[in-house]
Amino acid sequence: ALSEAAPPGTVIALVRVTDRDSGKNGQLQCRVLGGGGGPGAIPFTLEENYDNFYTVVTDRPLDREAQDEYNVTIVARDGGNPPLNSTKSFSVRILDENDN
């Protein structure tokens, strides 16, 4: 759960991705599905830290009255040919704050 008063840049999760392959097959790219800031986009983004660790952070203010829960899906894709991918999802519930 996350307060709707949480400022942009608030970390909501730490994610680690691994791939046992080597070379291009072991190089990973990760992204949050539905992110990117367009209409209907979820208010979260993925920031790469180091050694295949990523943080999921808020990228804009939250409004519980507009939406009280989000399903966040992270996709990890390797550099192989053809590329293989894996997804994991989790829910983020938005808690109400007094707006007055």
C-alpha positions in Angstrom: 0.0 0.0 0.0 1.1 3.5 -0.8 -0.2 6.9 0.3 -1.7 9.2 -2.3 0.5 11.9 -0.7 3.7 10.1 -1.8 5.7 12.5 -3.9 7.0 11.5 -7.4 10.2 9.5 -7.1 8.9 7.4 -4.1 10.4 3.9 -4.3 7.7 1.2 -4.1 9.7 -1.9 -4.9 13.2 -3.3 -5.4 13.5 -5.8 -8.3 16.3 -8.1 -9.2 16.5 -10.0 -12.5 18.8 -12.8 -13.4 19.6 -14.8 -16.5 22.1 -17.7 -16.4 23.0 -17.4 -20.0 26.1 -15.6 -21.2 26.8 -13.2 -24.0 23.7 -11.5 -25.7 21.5 -14.3 -24.3 22.3 -13.1 -20.8 21.9 -9.4 -21.4 18.6 -8.2 -19.9 16.2 -5.3 -20.6 13.4 -4.5 -18.2 10.3 -2.3 -18.3 7.0 -1.7 -16.6 4.0 -2.5 -18.8 1.7 0.4 -19.1 4.3 3.0 -18.0 5.5 5.9 -20.1 3.2 8.7 -19.1 0.6 8.6 -21.9 -3.2 8.4 -21.4 -4.1 5.5 -19.3 -0.5 4.9 -18.3 0.3 3.7 -14.8 2.1 6.2 -12.6 5.2 4.0 -12.1 8.5 3.7 -13.9 11.5 1.4 -13.6 15.0 2.8 -12.8 18.1 0.7 -13.3 20.5 0.7 -10.4 23.3 -1.8 -10.7 24.0 -5.4 -11.3 20.5 -6.2 -12.6 18.8 -4.4 -9.7 15.9 -2.0 -10.5 13.7 0.2 -8.4 10.0 0.8 -9.2 9.2 4.4 -8.4 6.3 6.8 -8.8 6.7 9.1 -11.7 3.8 11.5 -11.0 1.4 12.4 -8.2 -1.2 9.8 -7.2 -4.9 10.3 -6.7 -6.8 7.6 -4.8 -10.2 9.1 -5.9 -9.2 8.6 -9.6 -7.8 5.1 -9.0 -7.4 3.2 -5.8 -5.3 0.2 -7.0 -2.8 -0.6 -9.8 -1.5 -3.9 -11.1 2.2 -3.4 -11.9 3.7 -5.8 -14.4 7.4 -6.0 -15.0 8.8 -7.6 -18.2 12.4 -8.8 -18.4 13.6 -9.7 -21.9 17.0 -11.1 -22.9 19.1 -10.2 -26.0 18.9 -13.7 -27.6 17.6 -14.5 -31.0 14.7 -15.0 -30.6 14.5 -13.0 -27.4 12.9 -14.7 -24.4 11.0 -12.9 -21.7 9.4 -13.3 -18.4 6.8 -11.2 -16.5 6.0 -10.8 -12.8 3.1 -8.7 -11.4 2.1 -7.2 -8.1 -0.6 -4.9 -6.9 -0.2 -1.5 -5.4 -3.1 -0.2 -3.3 -3.4 3.6 -2.9 -4.3 4.8 0.6 -6.5 7.9 1.1 -5.1 11.1 2.6 -7.2 14.1 3.7 -7.4 16.3 0.6 -8.8 19.3 2.5 
